Amino acid sequence: MRILKVSDVYFPRVNGVSTSIETFRRDLIALGHEVMLVAPEYAGAGPDPPALTSPSIARVAARKVPLDPEDRVMSWRALRRALMALGPRRFDVVHIHTPFLAHYAALGFAREFKVPVLATYHTLFEEYLHYYVPLLPRAVTGPLARRFSRSQCNQLNLIIAPSRAMHDALRTYGIVRRIEILPTGLPQDRYVAGDGAAFRARHGIDANRPILLFVGRAAHEKNIGFLMQMLVALLRRRPEVLLLIAGEGPALPDLRAQGRQLQLGESVHFMGYFDRGGELNDCYSAADVFVFASQTETQGLVLLESMAQGVPVVATPKMGTVDILAPLRGCRHAPLDVDGFASVVDTLLADTDALRALGAEALIFAREWESQRIARRLAELYQSLL
């Protein structure tokens, strides 16, 4: 099968959309499908690693987004030109991954060449938009996002939702097109055991110091500030505990300022990005507990990445994370309350045997999310459109 994927976001821009695209792209190719990806170029971000330089990845000229150095806006003309150059290849399906220029260009391409078109709805914009358009109240941005999503999704043959919560949200928008639930899975390299002891040694962290870990984009909607407030409450009971925040993003300056205001000092470390499958596995493995409080996730892939390293999760089950957290395998639920969340973490850290058993359970559960099995299901969905 010949598949054309189009996205406004891709590596070296690190986020869940890029990770999902690359995971499925590699697995579909391994299953014998031909996958062509059209995505922005990131001038000034350094050369792409060898794994991302391929004739099957077409980069489109793009400019920086004002006030957002991580993202790019593709040139409309260059995007259309890149797609039209691919027209004679006769793709079987067109798969859209973002709702910006990529959506409209890919939709036009699919209609022109009479190819079925689908999209993965990666981001619940109703919950995100007010963070990035602060001049408009949420009462305005919410309905705008819903209307925008409804218009786009009802133009498609199929919408893929990464979780049950996202599926249900889209239905409330008035989307009448077919929606299928399909999460992103974990590639095999996520299960390769990291070296937590080596990570601690490299970063000067005592071998016996309890570590809490958050991995993800440092963005306001991730609710990392709540975790830092929770840390204050936990430090009253466990003054030796350390919170590691692995990630970068627009909220990082505010989070550093919050750390100073809360006088967290050396109790919180901002680690930046780590490459997946290598240093990141070591980082996960070094942790005792993975903590997560985002209320807007469409899936929460980092929860599974942590579990794949045998590290249990403490999180608030909300939106897409419910599909991972609801079975209560390898995790504990915590309320979105500073003292309540801290109490759950403290209880877990106090019981070494329970912590070890929960980590073993987490690894078994994570194995059920192996990515190639999920990619086979995606190929079946493509086939159903033909």
C-alpha positions in Angstrom: 0.0 0.0 0.0 1.2 3.5 -0.8 0.5 6.0 2.0 1.1 9.8 1.9 1.4 11.5 5.3 1.3 15.3 5.6 2.1 17.2 8.8 2.9 20.8 9.9 5.1 19.2 12.7 7.9 16.6 12.6 11.3 16.0 14.1 13.6 17.7 15.0 10.6 19.4 16.7 10.1 17.1 19.7 6.5 16.5 20.8 3.9 13.7 20.8 2.7 14.3 17.2 6.3 13.9 15.9 6.7 10.8 18.0 3.5 9.3 16.8 4.2 10.0 13.1 7.7 8.5 13.3 6.6 5.4 15.2 3.8 4.5 12.7 6.0 5.5 9.8 8.8 3.1 10.7 6.4 0.2 11.6 4.4 0.6 8.4 7.6 0.5 6.3 8.7 -2.6 8.3 5.4 -4.2 7.4 6.1 -3.7 3.7 4.1 -0.5 3.0 5.5 2.5 1.1 5.2 5.7 3.2 5.9 9.2 2.0 6.0 12.0 4.5 5.7 15.7 3.7 6.8 18.0 6.6 8.5 21.3 7.3 12.2 21.9 7.2 13.7 23.4 10.3 16.5 25.7 9.1 18.9 26.6 11.9 18.0 23.5 14.0 21.0 21.6 12.8 21.2 18.7 10.4 18.7 15.9 10.6 20.0 12.6 12.1 20.6 9.9 9.6 17.4 8.1 10.5 15.4 11.2 9.4 17.2 11.8 6.1 15.4 9.6 3.6 14.0 10.0 0.1 10.7 9.1 1.7 10.7 12.3 3.7 10.1 15.5 1.7 11.0 18.7 3.5 9.1 21.9 2.7 10.6 25.4 3.1 9.2 27.0 6.3 9.6 30.1 8.4 9.8 30.5 12.1 6.6 31.2 14.1 6.7 34.6 15.9 7.2 34.1 19.7 7.6 30.3 19.2 11.1 29.3 18.2 10.3 25.6 18.2 7.7 25.6 15.4 7.6 26.4 11.7 5.0 27.5 9.2 5.4 26.0 5.8 5.3 28.1 2.6 1.9 27.4 1.0 3.3 27.5 -2.5 6.2 25.2 -1.6 3.9 22.8 0.1 1.5 22.7 -2.9 4.5 22.3 -5.2 5.9 19.4 -3.1 2.5 17.6 -3.1 1.9 18.1 -6.8 5.3 16.6 -7.6 4.2 13.5 -5.8 0.8 13.3 -7.7 1.9 10.8 -10.4 2.9 8.2 -7.7 -0.8 7.3 -7.2 -1.1 6.9 -3.4 -3.8 4.7 -2.0 -4.6 7.0 1.0 -3.7 10.4 2.3 -3.2 10.7 6.1 -3.2 14.2 7.7 -1.6 14.8 11.1 -2.1 18.5 11.9 -5.0 20.9 11.2 -3.1 23.8 9.8 -1.7 24.3 6.2 -1.1 20.5 6.0 -4.8 19.8 6.4 -5.9 22.1 3.5 -3.1 21.2 1.2 -3.5 17.5 1.7 -7.3 17.6 1.5 -7.0 19.4 -1.9 -4.5 16.9 -3.1 -6.7 13.9 -2.1 -9.7 15.4 -3.8 -7.8 16.2 -7.0 -6.4 12.7 -7.3 -9.6 11.0 -5.9 -7.8 9.4 -3.0 -9.4 8.6 0.4 -8.3 11.0 3.1 -8.1 10.6 6.9 -6.6 12.4 9.8 -5.4 11.6 13.3 -6.8 14.2 15.8 -3.7 14.4 18.0 -4.5 17.5 20.0 -7.6 18.7 21.9 -7.4 22.3 20.8 -10.4 23.2 22.9 -8.2 22.8 26.0 -5.1 24.3 24.5 -6.0 27.3 22.5 -6.6 29.7 25.4 -3.0 29.3 26.6 -1.7 30.6 23.2 -4.3 33.3 22.5 -4.4 34.8 26.0 -6.2 38.0 24.8 -9.4 35.9 24.2 -11.3 34.4 27.1 -11.7 30.6 27.2 -15.5 31.1 26.7 -14.5 32.4 23.2 -11.6 30.1 22.3 -13.5 26.9 23.3 -16.4 27.3 20.9 -14.0 28.5 18.2 -11.9 25.4 18.5 -14.9 23.1 18.5 -16.3 24.8 15.3 -13.0 24.6 13.6 -12.5 20.9 14.4 -16.1 20.0 13.4 -15.6 21.8 10.0 -12.3 20.0 9.3 -13.2 16.5 10.5 -16.5 16.4 8.6 -14.5 16.9 5.4 -12.7 13.5 5.9 -13.4 9.9 5.2 -12.1 8.8 8.6 -10.9 10.3 11.8 -8.5 8.5 14.2 -8.7 9.3 17.9 -5.9 8.2 20.1 -8.1 7.5 23.0 -11.7 6.8 24.1 -11.9 10.3 25.7 -10.9 12.0 22.5 -13.4 9.9 20.5 -16.2 11.0 22.9 -15.1 14.7 22.8 -15.2 14.7 19.0 -18.7 13.2 18.9 -19.9 16.1 21.2 -18.6 18.5 18.6 -21.1 17.3 16.1 -18.7 15.3 14.0 -20.7 12.8 12.0 -17.9 11.1 10.1 -16.5 7.7 11.0 -14.2 7.8 14.1 -11.9 4.9 15.1 -9.8 4.7 18.3 -6.2 3.9 17.7 -3.4 4.8 20.2 0.3 5.2 19.4 2.3 2.2 20.5 5.8 1.8 21.8 8.7 0.8 19.5 11.0 -2.0 20.6 13.7 0.4 21.7 11.5 1.8 24.4 11.7 -1.6 26.1 15.5 -1.7 26.2 16.4 -1.4 29.8 18.1 1.9 30.7 21.0 2.3 33.1 19.6 4.3 36.0 22.7 4.0 38.1 24.9 5.3 35.3 22.4 8.2 34.8 22.6 9.2 38.5 26.3 9.0 38.5 26.6 11.2 35.3 24.4 13.9 36.9 25.8 13.7 40.4 22.6 12.3 42.0 23.1 10.1 45.1 22.3 6.4 44.4 19.8 6.3 47.2 18.0 9.6 46.7 14.3 9.1 45.8 13.6 10.6 42.3 10.3 11.7 40.9 10.3 12.2 37.1 8.3 14.2 34.6 9.0 13.8 30.9 7.3 16.0 28.3 7.1 19.3 26.7 7.5 22.2 29.1 4.2 23.8 28.2 1.6 25.5 30.4 -1.1 22.9 29.6 1.1 20.1 31.0 0.3 21.3 34.5 4.0 21.0 35.6 3.5 23.9 38.0 1.1 21.7 40.0 3.8 19.1 40.3 6.2 21.7 41.7 3.6 22.8 44.3 3.1 19.1 45.1 6.8 18.8 45.7 6.7 21.5 48.3 4.1 19.4 50.3 6.1 16.2 49.8 9.3 17.8 51.0 7.8 18.3 54.4 7.6 14.5 54.7 10.6 13.6 52.6 13.2 16.4 52.5 15.6 14.3 50.4 13.2 13.8 47.4 14.2 15.2 44.0 12.0 16.1 41.0 13.5 15.9 37.6 11.8 17.7 34.7 13.0 16.4 31.4 11.8 18.6 28.5 11.9 22.0 27.0 9.2 24.4 25.9 7.6 27.8 26.2 6.7 27.5 29.9 10.3 26.7 31.0 11.2 30.3 32.1 8.0 30.5 34.2 8.7 27.1 35.7 12.2 28.2 36.7 10.8 31.3 38.2 8.2 29.3 40.1 11.0 27.1 41.5 12.8 30.1 42.8 9.6 31.5 44.3 8.8 28.2 46.0 12.4 28.0 47.2 12.8 24.5 45.8 16.6 25.0 45.2 18.3 21.7 44.5 15.0 19.7 45.0 14.1 20.3 41.3 16.4 19.8 38.3 15.5 21.0 34.8 17.2 18.4 32.5 16.2 19.5 29.0 15.5 17.0 26.2 17.0 13.5 26.0 17.1 11.4 22.9 14.5 8.6 23.0 15.7 5.1 23.3 19.1 6.1 24.7 19.7 8.7 27.4 16.0 9.0 28.0 15.7 5.3 28.8 18.5 5.8 31.4 16.6 8.9 32.8 13.3 6.9 33.2 15.2 4.0 34.7 16.8 6.3 37.3 13.4 7.3 38.7 11.5 5.8 41.5 8.1 7.2 40.4 6.9 8.9 37.3 4.5 11.8 38.1 1.9 13.4 35.8 -0.9 15.8 36.3 -1.8 17.1 32.8 -5.6 17.4 32.2 -5.5 17.7 28.5 -3.6 14.7 27.1 -5.1 12.9 24.1 -3.2 9.7 25.1 -0.2 10.3 27.5 2.5 8.2 25.7 5.2 9.1 28.3 3.2 7.1 30.9 3.8 4.0 28.8 7.4 4.9 28.2 8.0 5.1 31.9 6.2 1.8 32.5 8.3 0.1 29.8 11.3 0.9 32.0 9.6 -0.7 35.0 8.9 2.7 36.7 5.4 3.0 38.2 3.2 6.0 37.5 1.3 8.3 39.9 -1.1 10.5 37.9 -4.5 12.0 37.7 -6.7 10.0 35.3 -8.1 12.6 32.9 -8.9 12.7 29.2 -6.7 10.4 27.1 -4.6 9.1 30.1 -7.7 7.3 31.4 -7.2 4.5 28.8 -3.7 3.8 30.3 -4.5 4.5 34.0 -8.0 3.1 34.4 -6.9 -0.6 34.7 -4.7 0.4 37.7 -1.9 -1.7 36.4 1.6 -0.3 37.2 0.1 2.9 38.4 -1.7 4.7 41.2 -4.4 7.4 40.8 -3.9 10.7 42.6 -6.3 13.6 43.1 -5.6 17.0 41.5 -4.9 18.3 45.0 -1.5 19.2 46.2 -1.6 17.4 49.5 -3.6 14.4 48.2 -1.2 13.8 45.3 1.8 14.2 47.7 0.3 11.7 50.0 -0.1 9.0 47.3 3.5 9.5 46.3 4.7 9.4 49.9 2.8 6.2 50.6 4.3 4.5 47.6 7.9 5.6 48.4 7.5 4.3 51.9 6.8 0.8 50.8 9.8 -0.6 48.9 8.1 -4.0 48.2 5.0 -2.4 46.8 7.0 0.0 44.7 9.0 -2.9 43.2 5.9 -5.0 42.5 4.2 -2.0 40.9 7.2 -1.5 38.6 7.2 -5.1 37.5 3.4 -4.9 36.8 4.0 -1.7 34.8 6.5 -3.4 32.5 4.1 -6.3 31.8 1.3 -3.8 31.0 3.5 -1.7 28.8 4.3 -4.8 26.7 0.6 -4.9 25.6 1.2 -1.6 23.8 3.9 -2.8 21.3 3.8 -0.5 18.3 4.0 -2.9 15.4 0.8 -4.7 16.5 -1.0 -1.3 16.5 0.5 -0.4 13.1 -1.1 -3.5 11.7 -4.5 -2.2 12.9 -3.8 1.1 11.2 -3.0 -0.7 7.9 -6.4 -2.4 8.2 -8.1 1.0 8.6 -6.4 2.2 5.5 -7.6 -0.9 3.6 -11.1 -0.3 4.8 -11.2 3.0 2.9 -10.3 1.5 -0.5 
